[in-house]
Protein backbone atom coordinates (compact mmCIF):
# COMPACT_ATOMS: atom_id res chain seq x y z
CA UNK A 1 0.00 0.00 0.00
CA UNK A 2 2.75 2.55 0.78
CA UNK A 3 4.30 1.78 -2.63
CA UNK A 4 0.96 2.27 -4.41
CA UNK A 5 0.42 5.54 -2.52
CA UNK A 6 3.87 6.71 -3.59
CA UNK A 7 3.18 5.86 -7.24
CA UNK A 8 -0.14 7.70 -7.09
CA UNK A 9 1.53 10.73 -5.54
CA UNK A 10 4.19 10.78 -8.28
CA UNK A 11 1.52 10.51 -10.98
CA UNK A 12 -0.38 13.42 -9.45
CA UNK A 13 2.77 15.54 -9.18
CA UNK A 14 3.63 14.70 -12.78
CA UNK A 15 0.23 15.88 -13.90
CA UNK A 16 0.81 19.12 -11.97
CA UNK A 17 4.24 19.85 -13.44
CA UNK A 18 4.93 23.50 -14.34
CA UNK A 19 4.04 24.36 -17.93
CA UNK A 20 6.76 25.63 -20.26
CA UNK A 21 6.28 26.45 -23.92
CA UNK A 22 7.78 24.04 -26.44
CA UNK A 23 11.03 25.21 -28.04
CA UNK A 24 12.47 23.64 -31.19
CA UNK A 25 15.79 25.36 -31.96
CA UNK A 26 17.02 25.28 -35.53
CA UNK A 27 13.64 24.49 -37.04
CA UNK A 28 13.96 27.42 -39.44
CA UNK A 29 15.94 30.63 -39.97
CA UNK A 30 14.79 33.47 -37.74
CA UNK A 31 13.66 36.58 -39.61
CA UNK A 32 12.41 40.12 -39.12
CA UNK A 33 9.10 41.23 -40.60
CA UNK A 34 7.51 44.66 -40.52
CA UNK A 35 5.64 44.00 -37.28
CA UNK A 36 7.00 40.70 -35.98
CA UNK A 37 10.13 38.77 -35.12
CA UNK A 38 9.80 35.18 -36.29
CA UNK A 39 11.90 32.91 -34.08
CA UNK A 40 13.91 29.88 -35.19
CA UNK A 41 11.01 27.64 -34.19
CA UNK A 42 8.47 29.68 -36.13
CA UNK A 43 6.80 31.75 -33.40
CA UNK A 44 5.80 35.26 -34.49
CA UNK A 45 6.60 37.67 -31.64
CA UNK A 46 5.08 41.17 -32.00
CA UNK A 47 7.77 43.73 -32.87
CA UNK A 48 8.01 47.49 -32.43
CA UNK A 49 10.66 49.78 -33.90
CA UNK A 50 11.50 53.42 -33.24
CA UNK A 51 13.89 54.63 -36.01
CA UNK A 52 16.50 57.25 -35.25
CA UNK A 53 15.90 60.75 -36.54
CA UNK A 54 18.35 61.29 -39.37
CA UNK A 55 21.37 59.03 -39.76
CA UNK A 56 21.49 56.47 -36.91
CA UNK A 57 24.53 56.21 -34.65
CA UNK A 58 23.65 52.95 -32.94
CA UNK A 59 21.08 50.16 -32.68
CA UNK A 60 19.46 49.21 -29.38
CA UNK A 61 17.58 45.95 -28.81
CA UNK A 62 15.41 46.24 -25.69
CA UNK A 63 14.06 43.33 -23.63
CA UNK A 64 11.10 44.10 -21.36
CA UNK A 65 10.52 42.94 -17.81
CA UNK A 66 8.23 40.33 -16.25
CA UNK A 67 4.55 40.71 -17.21
CA UNK A 68 5.33 43.73 -19.41
CA UNK A 69 5.63 43.84 -23.21
CA UNK A 70 7.43 45.77 -25.94
CA UNK A 71 5.36 48.96 -25.68
CA UNK A 72 6.93 49.53 -22.25
CA UNK A 73 9.81 51.19 -24.13
CA UNK A 74 7.68 53.62 -26.16
CA UNK A 75 8.57 56.74 -24.17
CA UNK A 76 12.33 56.15 -23.70
CA UNK A 77 12.70 54.92 -27.29
CA UNK A 78 11.05 58.10 -28.58
CA UNK A 79 13.64 60.08 -26.65
CA UNK A 80 16.52 57.96 -27.96
CA UNK A 81 15.47 58.57 -31.55
CA UNK A 82 16.56 62.19 -31.02
CA UNK A 83 20.00 60.93 -29.96
CA UNK A 84 20.55 58.95 -33.17
CA UNK A 85 19.54 55.61 -31.68
CA UNK A 86 17.19 53.17 -33.40
CA UNK A 87 15.39 50.96 -30.88
CA UNK A 88 13.80 47.55 -31.43
CA UNK A 89 11.64 45.75 -28.87
CA UNK A 90 9.59 42.57 -29.18
CA UNK A 91 7.10 40.81 -26.92
CA UNK A 92 9.08 37.98 -25.35
CA UNK A 93 7.64 34.47 -25.22
CA UNK A 94 4.71 34.28 -22.83
CA UNK A 95 4.10 38.02 -22.66
CA UNK A 96 2.10 40.74 -24.41
CA UNK A 97 0.48 39.54 -27.62
CA UNK A 98 2.93 36.69 -28.19
CA UNK A 99 1.66 33.15 -28.79
CA UNK A 100 0.67 31.30 -25.59
CA UNK A 101 0.76 34.48 -23.53
CA UNK A 102 0.86 33.79 -19.76
CA UNK A 103 2.61 30.43 -20.28
CA UNK A 104 6.28 30.60 -19.31
CA UNK A 105 8.54 30.74 -22.38
CA UNK A 106 11.65 29.06 -20.92
CA UNK A 107 15.00 30.61 -20.05
CA UNK A 108 16.98 28.93 -22.84
CA UNK A 109 14.38 29.79 -25.48
CA UNK A 110 14.22 33.45 -24.44
CA UNK A 111 18.00 33.76 -24.45
CA UNK A 112 18.16 32.06 -27.85
CA UNK A 113 15.57 34.51 -29.18
CA UNK A 114 17.68 37.45 -28.01
CA UNK A 115 20.81 36.08 -29.71
CA UNK A 116 18.92 35.49 -32.96
CA UNK A 117 17.49 39.01 -32.88
CA UNK A 118 20.94 40.52 -32.31
CA UNK A 119 22.25 38.68 -35.37
CA UNK A 120 19.36 39.94 -37.49
CA UNK A 121 19.77 43.51 -36.25
CA UNK A 122 23.50 43.45 -37.03
CA UNK A 123 22.80 42.21 -40.56
CA UNK A 124 20.11 44.82 -41.16
CA UNK A 125 22.39 47.64 -39.93
CA UNK A 126 25.95 46.74 -41.01
CA UNK A 127 28.67 48.94 -39.58
CA UNK A 128 26.58 50.27 -36.69
CA UNK A 129 27.21 49.28 -33.06
CA UNK A 130 24.46 47.11 -31.57
CA UNK A 131 23.60 47.23 -27.87
CA UNK A 132 21.34 44.97 -25.83
CA UNK A 133 19.24 46.48 -23.04
CA UNK A 134 17.41 44.34 -20.52
CA UNK A 135 14.97 45.71 -17.96
CA UNK A 136 14.41 43.68 -14.76
CA UNK A 137 13.64 40.15 -16.05
CA UNK A 138 14.91 41.31 -19.44
CA UNK A 139 18.30 41.96 -17.83
CA UNK A 140 18.47 38.30 -16.79
CA UNK A 141 17.67 37.27 -20.37
CA UNK A 142 20.35 39.67 -21.64
CA UNK A 143 23.02 38.21 -19.34
CA UNK A 144 22.12 34.64 -20.24
CA UNK A 145 22.10 35.50 -23.95
CA UNK A 146 25.49 37.21 -24.02
CA UNK A 147 27.55 35.34 -21.40
CA UNK A 148 30.47 33.24 -22.58
CA UNK A 149 30.61 35.23 -25.81
CA UNK A 150 27.57 33.39 -27.17
CA UNK A 151 26.40 36.58 -28.88
CA UNK A 152 28.95 37.88 -31.37
CA UNK A 153 26.83 40.70 -32.81
CA UNK A 154 26.63 42.96 -29.77
CA UNK A 155 28.91 45.78 -28.60
CA UNK A 156 27.64 46.21 -25.07
CA UNK A 157 24.95 45.34 -22.53
CA UNK A 158 22.73 47.65 -20.46
CA UNK A 159 21.17 46.13 -17.35
CA UNK A 160 18.33 48.20 -15.86
CA UNK A 161 17.19 47.21 -12.34
CA UNK A 162 18.52 43.72 -13.11
CA UNK A 163 16.54 40.75 -11.84
CA UNK A 164 19.44 38.50 -10.86
CA UNK A 165 18.42 37.12 -7.49
CA UNK A 166 16.79 33.77 -8.18
CA UNK A 167 18.40 30.36 -7.79
CA UNK A 168 21.02 30.04 -5.11
CA UNK A 169 20.86 33.75 -4.27
CA UNK A 170 17.28 33.32 -3.00
CA UNK A 171 16.51 32.10 0.54
CA UNK A 172 16.16 28.28 0.58
CA UNK A 173 12.77 28.37 2.31
CA UNK A 174 11.39 30.73 -0.32
CA UNK A 175 12.86 28.57 -3.10
CA UNK A 176 11.26 25.41 -1.68
CA UNK A 177 7.88 27.06 -1.14
CA UNK A 178 7.82 28.29 -4.71
CA UNK A 179 8.90 24.89 -6.05
CA UNK A 180 6.15 23.18 -4.05
CA UNK A 181 3.48 25.60 -5.28
CA UNK A 182 4.62 25.29 -8.90
CA UNK A 183 4.52 21.49 -8.72
CA UNK A 184 1.17 21.18 -6.95
CA UNK A 185 -0.90 24.14 -8.20
CA UNK A 186 0.95 25.50 -11.28
CA UNK A 187 -2.27 26.96 -12.72
CA UNK A 188 -2.96 29.05 -9.63
CA UNK A 189 -2.42 32.79 -10.03
CA UNK A 190 -1.09 35.62 -7.92
CA UNK A 191 -1.22 39.39 -8.29
CA UNK A 192 1.52 40.45 -5.88
CA UNK A 193 -0.77 43.03 -4.29
CA UNK A 194 -0.30 41.46 -0.87
CA UNK A 195 3.43 42.14 -0.96
CA UNK A 196 2.82 45.88 -0.44
CA UNK A 197 5.71 46.81 -2.74
CA UNK A 198 5.79 49.97 -4.84
CA UNK A 199 7.38 49.73 -8.31
CA UNK A 200 7.53 53.43 -9.20
CA UNK A 201 6.67 56.94 -8.03
CA UNK A 202 4.91 57.56 -11.35
CA UNK A 203 1.38 56.73 -10.20
CA UNK A 204 -0.47 57.74 -13.40
CA UNK A 205 1.87 55.45 -15.36
CA UNK A 206 1.20 52.56 -12.97
CA UNK A 207 -2.55 53.08 -13.31
CA UNK A 208 -2.25 53.11 -17.11
CA UNK A 209 -0.34 49.83 -17.01
CA UNK A 210 -3.09 48.42 -14.80
CA UNK A 211 -5.63 49.23 -17.51
CA UNK A 212 -3.52 47.84 -20.35
CA UNK A 213 -5.00 44.47 -21.42
CA UNK A 214 -1.59 43.22 -22.60
CA UNK A 215 0.05 43.72 -19.20
CA UNK A 216 -0.32 40.54 -17.15
CA UNK A 217 -1.80 41.17 -13.71
CA UNK A 218 -2.80 37.64 -12.67
CA UNK A 219 0.38 35.58 -12.98
CA UNK A 220 0.51 31.79 -13.06
CA UNK A 221 2.58 30.31 -10.24
CA UNK A 222 4.61 28.22 -12.68
CA UNK A 223 5.55 31.42 -14.55
CA UNK A 224 6.83 32.90 -11.28
CA UNK A 225 8.77 29.70 -10.72
CA UNK A 226 10.13 29.98 -14.26
CA UNK A 227 11.34 33.55 -13.86
CA UNK A 228 13.18 32.73 -10.63
CA UNK A 229 14.88 29.88 -12.47
CA UNK A 230 15.86 32.32 -15.23
CA UNK A 231 17.22 34.85 -12.74
CA UNK A 232 19.22 32.16 -10.97
CA UNK A 233 20.77 30.96 -14.23
CA UNK A 234 21.66 34.54 -15.16
CA UNK A 235 23.21 35.11 -11.74
CA UNK A 236 25.34 31.99 -12.23
CA UNK A 237 26.32 33.11 -15.76
CA UNK A 238 27.37 36.64 -14.71
CA UNK A 239 31.10 35.77 -14.30
CA UNK A 240 31.16 34.90 -18.01
CA UNK A 241 29.76 38.25 -19.18
CA UNK A 242 32.80 39.84 -20.81
CA UNK A 243 31.08 42.60 -22.77
CA UNK A 244 31.18 46.29 -21.91
CA UNK A 245 28.36 46.74 -19.39
CA UNK A 246 26.25 49.57 -17.98
CA UNK A 247 24.28 48.67 -14.85
CA UNK A 248 21.60 51.01 -13.47
CA UNK A 249 19.81 50.71 -10.13
CA UNK A 250 17.37 52.84 -8.16
CA UNK A 251 18.08 53.49 -4.49
CA UNK A 252 14.35 53.18 -3.74
CA UNK A 253 13.87 49.86 -5.56
CA UNK A 254 11.44 47.70 -3.55
CA UNK A 255 11.29 44.85 -6.08
CA UNK A 256 14.91 43.78 -6.61
CA UNK A 257 17.12 43.93 -3.48
CA UNK A 258 20.44 45.78 -3.65
CA UNK A 259 22.49 42.90 -2.19
CA UNK A 260 22.23 40.49 -5.17
CA UNK A 261 22.89 43.43 -7.52
CA UNK A 262 26.09 44.21 -5.62
CA UNK A 263 27.00 40.51 -5.64
CA UNK A 264 26.46 40.41 -9.39
CA UNK A 265 28.76 43.41 -9.86
CA UNK A 266 31.48 41.73 -7.81
CA UNK A 267 31.12 38.56 -9.92
CA UNK A 268 31.50 40.27 -13.30
CA UNK A 269 34.93 39.73 -14.90
CA UNK A 270 35.35 43.49 -15.50
CA UNK A 271 33.82 46.31 -13.43
CA UNK A 272 30.73 47.73 -15.16
CA UNK A 273 29.74 51.35 -15.29
CA UNK A 274 27.44 51.33 -12.26
CA UNK A 275 24.87 54.11 -11.97
CA UNK A 276 22.91 54.58 -8.73
CA UNK A 277 19.90 56.92 -8.70
CA UNK A 278 18.91 58.20 -5.21
CA UNK A 279 15.36 59.03 -6.42
CA UNK A 280 15.02 55.96 -8.64
CA UNK A 281 12.54 53.13 -8.12
CA UNK A 282 12.36 49.76 -9.85
CA UNK A 283 10.83 51.15 -13.03
CA UNK A 284 13.77 53.43 -13.74
CA UNK A 285 12.74 53.91 -17.37
CA UNK A 286 9.23 55.05 -16.39
CA UNK A 287 9.75 56.83 -13.04
CA UNK A 288 9.13 60.55 -12.64
CA UNK A 289 12.88 61.11 -13.09
CA UNK A 290 13.06 58.70 -16.06
CA UNK A 291 14.40 61.36 -18.46
CA UNK A 292 17.60 61.48 -16.41
CA UNK A 293 18.05 57.74 -16.94
CA UNK A 294 17.19 57.97 -20.65
CA UNK A 295 19.85 60.63 -21.09
CA UNK A 296 22.48 58.54 -19.28
CA UNK A 297 21.76 55.50 -21.45
CA UNK A 298 21.95 57.51 -24.69
CA UNK A 299 25.20 59.14 -23.55
CA UNK A 300 26.77 55.78 -22.69
CA UNK A 301 25.72 54.24 -26.01
CA UNK A 302 27.18 57.12 -28.00
CA UNK A 303 30.35 57.32 -25.86
CA UNK A 304 30.82 54.50 -23.28
CA UNK A 305 34.04 56.09 -22.00
CA UNK A 306 32.44 59.42 -21.10
CA UNK A 307 31.06 60.25 -17.66
CA UNK A 308 27.29 59.92 -17.33
CA UNK A 309 25.54 63.33 -17.50
CA UNK A 310 23.60 62.72 -14.27
CA UNK A 311 26.67 61.91 -12.18
CA UNK A 312 24.95 58.69 -11.06
CA UNK A 313 28.12 56.64 -11.57
CA UNK A 314 29.95 58.96 -9.17
CA UNK A 315 27.20 58.44 -6.58
CA UNK A 316 27.59 54.67 -6.95
CA UNK A 317 31.37 54.89 -6.43
CA UNK A 318 30.92 57.06 -3.34
CA UNK A 319 28.58 54.44 -1.80
CA UNK A 320 31.06 51.58 -2.16
N, C-alpha and C positions, 0 to 999 in steps of 0.2 A: 504493500500500500504506500509506504513512503516513496518508493521508486516511481510509482504511477503518479503520485502527487507532484513529484519533482518534474516528471515529463510534462504533465499538464501545465505546470507553472512556466516551464520553458516555452511551450507552445504559445501560451498567452502572451508572454513577454515578446516572443518573436512577432506575433501579430500586432503588437504595440510599438514596434521599432520606429525610431524617428524617420520621417520621410525626407528624402533628398532627391532632387531632380536627376534624371538620367543624364549622363555626359558621355558622348562618344567622340573622343578626340581623333582628328585626322579624317573624319568622314568626308569632308569637302574643304575647299579653300575658303577661308573667311573673306568677306568682301564688305565694302562700304556702299550703301545706297543713299539716295537723297535724304531719306528719313529713317533709316534703320542700319544697324550693324548686324550682319549675318555671321554668326559664329561658325566655327569649324565643324559643329555638329548640326548646322542648319537652323538654329533658332534666331529669329529676327527680333533684335533688341531695339526698342525705340531710340532714335538718335537726334540730338540737337546740336547745332553748330552756330557759333557767333563769330563771323569773319572779322578780321582786323580791318580797321579803317586805313585805307591806303595800302602800301606795301607792308606785308607782315614781317615782323622781326623774329617771331618764335611761335611754336605750336604748343598748346597746353591740352592734355587729355585729363579730364577731371572725373574722379570716381566718388559718387555720393555716399552718404552714410546709411546706417541701418534704418529701414522703413521709409527712407526718402526716395527720390528719383531724380532724373537728370535736370528737371526744371529748377531744382534747388540752387543751381549755379547761374540762373538768369541774370540776377542783379550784378554779382561780381564780374561775370563774363562780359556784360555790357560795358562795364568800366574798363576792363582789360582791352577791349577792342580799340579804345582810344590810346592805348599804350603800345599798339602794334602787335598785339597778341591775339591769335585765333584760337578759340576754345572749342573743344568737342566734349560732349558728355552723353553717355547712354544709360538707359535704365538697366541696372545689373540684374542678373538672373534672380527671379523671385520678388522683384520690386517694381513699382510703377505699373506701366502697361505691358511689361514683359510677359512672355508665356508662363503659365503656372505661377502667377503672382501669389505671394504668401507662402509658397513652398520653398524651403531652403535650397539655394542653388548649388552649394558645395564649394568648399575653399579652393580645391584644385581647379575646378571648372572656372571659377571667377578669376583666379590668377591667370589661367590660360587665356581667357577672354581679353584681359588687359594686355598681355604680351602680344596677342594677335592684333589688337587695335593699334598698339604702338608701331608695329611693323607696317600696317596699312597707312597710318598717318605719315610715317617717314617716307614711304614711297610716293604718297600724294604730294608731299611738300619737300622735295629733294633739296638739300643744302641748308635747310632751316633747322635750328636746334629744337628738339622735342622734349618737353618736360611732362612728368606724370604727377598729378596732384591727387591725394587721397584725403577725404574728410572723414574723421572718426572711423567707422568700419572700413570705409574706402582706403584709409591709410594702411590698415592691416592687409588689404588686398594688394595695395601698391608695394608694400615691403615683400610680401610673398612672391609677387610677380617679378620683382627686379633683383632679389637676392641671388647670390652666387652667379652673377653676370648672366642670368637666364635671358634678360631682355637686352639686346644689343642696340636697339634703335631708340635709346633714351639718353638724354644728356644730364638729367638731374631729377630728384624726387622731392616733392613738397608734402610734408605730413602735417595736416591741420587737426589739432585736438586728437592725436592718434589713439585709436582703440587697440592697445597692445597689452591688455592685462587679463587675458583668459589663460587657459591651461595651467601650468605650474605656478604662475604668478597670482592665481586666484586662491582664496582660502579653501582648504580641502573640504570642509563641511559644506560650503556653498557649492563647490564642484559636484560633490556627491548628491546633494539635494536636487541640483539641476539635472544630473544624469538620471536619477530615479524618476523625476517628473517626466522627462523626455521619453523614458522607456516604459512608462505605465499609462500616461495620458498625453501623448504627443500632440493630439488634436486640440487640447485645451488651450485657451487663449488668456493673455494678460495685457493690461493696458499700461502698467507702470505708474498709474496715478497714486497708488498707495505708497510709493517710495518717497513722495514729497520732495522731489528734486526739480530744480528749475534749470532749464536748458539755455535760456537767454534772457536778457533784459528787454528785448524787443517784443513786447506783449502783442501789439497788432500783428506782427509777423507770425507769432506762435498761433494766434487765433485763426489766421488765414490758412496756415498749414492744417489746423484742425478741421477746417471746412473742405480741404482739398480731397476729393475722392480717391486720388492716387497715392496719398500718404497713408500708410498702414497704421492704424490705431489699435487694432486688436491683433496681437501677435501670437502665432502658434508657439507653444512651448518648445517644440523641436527646432523651430527657427532660432529661438534664443539659445538653445543648446548648440546649434550649428555655428552661430556667430562667436560664441565663446571658444569653440574649437578653432575657428579661423584666427581669432586674436591670439590664442596660445601658440599656434603654428607660426604666426608672424613674429611674435616675441622671440621664439626659438631661432627664427631665421635672421633676426636683426644683425648678429655678428658677421653675416655674409653680405650685408648691404654695403657695397663699395663705391656707390655712386655719390656724387655731390648731393648733399641733403640740406634742406631747410625744414626746421621743425618749429611749429608755432603752437603755443599753449596759453590758455586764459587762466589768470590767477583765481578767478571765481568759478572755475569749472566744477560743477557738482555731479557730472556724469562719469568722467574718466579721472581717477585719482592721480595726483602728481607723482607719487612714489614709483609706479611702474613706468611712467614717462621718463623719470630721471634714471631708472635702471636701464631702460632702453638706450638712452643717450650714452651711458657708460659702457654699453655692450657693442656699440657701433665701432667698426674698425677705424674710422676717422671722425673727429669731432664735427658735428653738424653746425650749421648756423642756427642757434637756438634763440627764438624770440619769445619773450614772456610779456603778456599784456595785463597790467594791473586791473584794468576795467573789463577784461575779456571773460566771457562765459564759454560754454561748450560750443555754441554755434558762432564761432568767431567770424565766419563769413556772412552772418546775418544779424549780428548784434547791432546795437545802436552805434557802436564805434567801428563798424565793419569796414568803412572806407579807409580807415587807417591800415587795416590788415590787407585790404585789396592793394593799396599803394605799395606796401612792403613786398608783397608777392610779385607784383609787376616789376619793381625795382630789382629784386633778386634775379628774376628771369632774364632781364635785359643786361644786368651786370652783377653776377654772383659774388664778385670780389668786393663790391662797394658796401659801405655801411647802410643798414636799413634806415629809411627816412624817419621812422617813428622813434628810433633809439631803443627799440624793444630788445635787441640783442645785447645792448649794454646793460639793460635792467637784468636780463637773465644772468650775465656774467657776475654782476654785483651780488646776486642772491646765492651764488655757489659758495 
